[in-house]
């Protein structure tokens, strides 16, 4: 039997991203830097940098921001499968860095092309040969058609025996916690790996104990759960065994996107045959390194970056 080459398919919205080059209230900024950002495409970039074939599926507006997104993802070796919608714009978000300790993200996406994503937009052939399909709780919050699309992709993955990764990624700007929990619970039940932050996990569990939280989240999944703890590391409950991962220490510059880099690191190592502890360790490093560079995905490490980070005796300056 031919062994499947590790590959990931993601589905979700990517937007244009405007951010101030330095901390300070948005009203005092004279210019903003233009980039792109989206949870699923951040993961797609992260696994691609670690040598995994990666595909991103969505909708884009027939506009310059859509062109930018396609160009950036393609440059990061992510295959883009996205139809263009001339009647709707590509979504936009603004990162308002009030100070070095507080960031607010403003979304302009309610009428975006991706918010109208439908099951018919999914090119089933794009899933051919995929090892994992990665989804997040952001997409079903965007619209009824997006919710139907996620359910359709879940069904396609099951029919093709493709493993499913699902990151809760709760966004309070999109829906309330109770609605999110009600909609996402059956979706988590179809996932082989569920990712959640600790506060997100508490949407689904009645406990505040870390180990009990991990076990409760695992009971919701078809497979198991990984709980992201940010600067405190991570934890997982797999097959009745509890795993605790310490954080990788770095000097943080921008924490946005760290969770996506963590997920990318974990999935890339899982798809290449690593154990849960090994995948957790690599994921913790990936998430930490993402914090050392401004931007949602720019700090996601390559394999060489990961090797250097795991070599504490290495000279920080290459000559």
VOGU-3710 file (C-alpha; in Angstrom, 3 decimals, decimal comma):
1> xxxxxxxxxx> 0,000/0,000/0,000  1,360/3,425/-0,983  2,048/5,634/2,025  0,164/8,934/1,988  2,435/11,976/1,710  1,686/14,305/4,661  -0,531/17,163/3,541  -3,000/19,576/5,100  -6,124/21,229/3,710  -7,630/24,245/5,480
11> xxxxxxxxxx> -10,916/26,066/4,882  -11,682/29,546/6,186  -11,506/33,293/5,690  -8,329/35,290/5,223  -8,523/39,074/5,298  -6,427/42,063/4,567  -4,712/43,213/7,766  -3,841/46,797/8,637  -1,598/47,329/11,657  0,298/50,223/13,148
21> xxxxxxxxxx> 4,081/49,802/13,022  4,404/50,768/16,699  2,157/50,675/19,783  -0,186/53,599/20,374  -3,886/54,424/19,934  -5,089/54,051/16,375  -6,364/57,635/16,316  -2,785/58,881/16,625  -1,300/56,693/13,851  -0,291/58,461/10,658
31> xxxxxxxxxx> 0,095/55,274/8,600  -0,646/51,553/8,769  1,209/48,549/7,343  -0,780/46,264/5,018  -0,527/42,497/5,343  -2,884/39,509/5,533  -4,236/37,355/8,334  -6,615/34,497/9,006  -6,477/31,616/11,481  -6,713/28,823/8,918
41> xxxxxxxxxx> -4,244/30,341/6,464  -1,862/31,057/9,362  -1,878/27,321/10,086  -1,455/26,553/6,383  1,641/28,779/6,251  2,975/27,272/9,471  2,849/23,673/8,258  4,198/24,647/4,824  7,260/26,198/6,473  7,792/22,882/8,249
51> xxxxxxxxxx> 7,809/20,944/4,989  4,171/19,809/4,820  2,125/20,204/1,639  -0,573/22,759/2,329  -3,803/23,896/0,656  -6,139/26,755/1,606  -9,748/26,857/0,343  -11,972/29,925/0,505  -13,566/32,816/-1,355  -11,911/36,128/-2,210
61> xxxxxxxxxx> -13,238/39,382/-3,539  -12,265/40,380/-7,073  -10,094/43,147/-5,671  -6,535/44,137/-4,851  -6,697/42,750/-1,312  -7,759/39,387/-2,696  -4,812/39,514/-5,079  -2,493/40,287/-2,178  -3,779/37,306/-0,182  -3,337/34,920/-3,090
71> xxxxxxxxxx> 0,156/36,216/-3,809  1,310/36,036/-0,186  -0,014/32,526/0,377  1,436/31,289/-2,899  4,794/32,801/-1,966  4,637/30,747/1,247  4,111/27,572/-0,822  0,449/27,270/0,118  -1,801/26,112/-2,719  -4,720/28,538/-3,054
81> xxxxxxxxxx> -8,119/27,200/-4,135  -10,384/30,247/-3,975  -13,093/31,485/-6,295  -13,437/35,235/-6,873  -16,691/36,993/-5,951  -17,089/40,286/-7,869  -20,121/41,450/-5,871  -18,468/41,172/-2,439  -15,162/42,577/-1,138  -12,370/40,695/0,538
91> xxxxxxxxxx> -12,646/41,083/4,323  -10,497/43,512/6,271  -9,270/43,727/9,857  -7,377/46,443/11,693  -5,013/45,656/14,549  -5,311/48,506/17,032  -2,250/48,273/19,317  -3,307/50,612/22,116  -0,110/49,878/24,046  2,528/47,179/24,432
101> xxxxxxxxxx> 0,131/45,284/26,712  -3,222/45,753/24,946  -4,286/45,005/21,368  -7,768/45,234/19,883  -8,664/43,708/16,510  -11,412/45,441/14,523  -13,211/43,358/11,879  -14,858/44,494/8,655  -16,095/41,186/7,303  -19,899/40,893/7,589
111> xxxxxxxxxx> -20,386/41,411/3,827  -17,118/39,835/2,718  -16,765/37,276/-0,053  -15,739/34,569/2,408  -18,762/35,248/4,643  -20,882/33,952/1,748  -18,886/30,720/1,392  -21,158/27,777/0,481  -20,707/24,001/0,151  -20,752/24,469/-3,630
121> xxxxxxxxxx> -17,524/26,503/-3,337  -15,589/23,480/-2,061  -13,620/21,822/-4,840  -13,684/18,219/-3,620  -10,614/17,336/-5,683  -8,592/19,742/-3,494  -8,957/17,198/-0,681  -7,416/14,381/-2,728  -4,534/12,820/-0,803  -4,948/15,021/2,272
131> xxxxxxxxxx> -3,751/13,662/5,602  -5,602/16,237/7,688  -8,364/18,778/7,162  -8,038/21,719/9,543  -11,069/23,816/10,513  -11,816/26,396/13,168  -14,770/27,749/15,107  -14,422/31,079/13,317  -15,898/29,917/10,018  -19,267/28,588/11,280
141> xxxxxxxxxx> -19,725/31,867/13,173  -19,584/33,962/9,994  -22,930/32,957/8,456  -25,411/30,127/8,026  -23,850/29,255/4,672  -20,395/29,133/6,251  -21,738/26,823/8,947  -23,196/24,558/6,271  -19,849/24,632/4,470  -17,981/23,448/7,567
151> xxxxxxxxxx> -20,488/20,626/8,035  -20,039/19,702/4,363  -16,245/19,627/4,678  -16,515/17,455/7,799  -18,673/15,000/5,865  -16,242/14,972/2,937  -13,304/14,295/5,253  -15,086/11,384/6,919  -16,077/9,906/3,560  -12,443/10,054/2,405
161> xxxxxxxxxx> -10,948/8,800/5,677  -9,108/12,098/6,218  -8,258/13,000/9,802  -9,808/16,202/11,156  -8,223/18,925/13,250  -10,525/21,515/14,815  -9,447/24,643/16,704  -12,215/26,245/18,796  -10,868/29,766/18,117  -13,757/31,537/19,826
171> xxxxxxxxxx> -14,332/35,129/18,670  -16,603/37,185/20,917  -17,114/39,714/18,110  -18,894/37,031/16,078  -21,144/35,246/18,606  -21,791/34,631/22,282  -20,269/31,773/24,240  -23,484/29,799/24,675  -24,320/29,831/20,963  -20,747/28,945/20,091
181> xxxxxxxxxx> -20,751/25,976/22,457  -24,073/24,709/21,102  -22,956/24,906/17,472  -19,399/23,689/17,945  -19,999/20,722/20,267  -21,220/18,353/17,508  -18,376/19,538/15,263  -15,784/18,785/17,950  -17,306/15,334/18,211  -16,156/14,641/14,665
191> xxxxxxxxxx> -12,558/15,771/15,181  -9,504/13,580/15,667  -7,659/16,445/17,362  -9,414/19,322/19,122  -7,413/22,443/20,029  -8,675/24,992/22,547  -7,329/27,696/24,797  -8,043/27,139/28,482  -10,783/29,777/28,610  -12,283/28,379/25,405
201> xxxxxxxxxx> -12,272/24,887/26,887  -14,270/26,141/29,857  -17,114/26,917/27,442  -17,626/23,165/27,162  -16,585/21,850/30,584  -17,767/22,304/34,146  -14,343/22,235/35,752  -11,407/24,597/36,225  -8,863/21,890/37,003  -6,413/21,574/34,102
211> xxxxxxxxxx> -6,240/17,805/33,957  -10,014/17,436/34,311  -10,489/20,088/31,621  -8,243/18,190/29,193  -10,063/14,936/29,916  -13,465/16,581/29,483  -12,444/18,108/26,155  -11,079/14,756/24,993  -14,418/13,149/25,841  -16,064/15,584/23,398
221> xxxxxxxxxx> -13,724/14,659/20,528  -13,633/11,609/18,332  -9,926/11,490/19,120  -8,317/13,695/21,786  -7,845/17,298/22,874  -4,867/19,631/23,208  -5,282/22,652/25,483  -3,164/25,707/24,661  -2,006/27,593/27,748  -0,141/30,471/26,107
231> xxxxxxxxxx> 2,872/31,532/28,139  2,201/28,602/30,515  2,743/25,961/27,820  0,198/23,306/26,865  -1,448/20,085/27,977  -3,181/17,097/26,396  -5,160/14,062/27,445  -4,655/11,078/25,140  -5,786/7,524/25,790  -6,210/8,223/29,491
241> xxxxxxxxxx> -2,685/9,641/29,767  -2,129/13,274/30,745  0,721/15,199/29,092  2,013/18,556/30,336  4,296/20,737/28,232  6,327/23,627/29,674  6,598/26,845/27,634  9,578/27,748/25,483  10,978/30,999/26,853  11,323/33,961/24,470
251> xxxxxxxxxx> 11,049/37,736/24,525  7,567/38,420/23,219  6,880/41,168/20,662  3,429/40,241/19,304  1,329/37,312/20,581  -1,338/37,404/17,846  -1,008/34,268/15,721  0,955/32,307/18,332  -1,895/29,844/18,796  -2,012/29,170/15,061
261> xxxxxxxxxx> 1,754/28,597/14,949  1,357/26,195/17,887  -1,325/24,246/16,006  0,806/24,178/12,853  3,792/22,839/14,759  1,715/20,170/16,449  0,033/19,005/13,250  3,243/19,000/11,213  4,944/16,765/13,776  1,922/14,519/14,238
271> xxxxxxxxxx> 1,673/14,003/10,471  5,322/12,993/10,319  4,976/10,264/12,933  6,033/12,008/16,137  4,589/11,114/19,523  2,234/13,370/21,464  5,016/14,612/23,828  7,307/15,288/20,860  4,549/17,145/19,003  3,688/19,191/22,096
281> xxxxxxxxxx> 7,334/20,166/22,572  7,704/21,278/18,954  4,379/23,113/19,044  5,411/25,047/22,148  8,554/26,232/20,382  6,622/27,183/17,235  4,083/29,180/19,225  6,821/30,947/21,169  8,880/31,842/18,094  5,787/33,343/16,456
291> xxxxxxxxxx> 5,682/35,856/19,324  9,168/37,174/18,566  8,145/38,856/15,294  5,334/41,366/14,606  2,528/39,975/12,460  0,006/37,155/12,496  2,150/34,581/10,650  5,502/36,140/9,808  7,200/34,597/12,865  6,055/31,036/12,180
301> xxxxxxxxxx> 9,312/29,050/12,101  10,855/26,999/9,349  12,383/23,621/10,132  15,811/25,301/10,340  14,445/27,900/12,787  13,072/25,105/14,939  16,390/23,277/14,990  18,228/26,443/16,002  15,736/27,160/18,780  16,236/23,676/20,179
311> xxxxxxxxx> 20,030/24,140/20,223  20,582/26,348/23,290  24,340/26,542/22,741  23,937/28,046/19,284  25,314/31,543/18,651  22,338/33,900/18,142  24,287/35,689/15,397  25,175/33,701/12,282  28,406/34,797/10,619
//
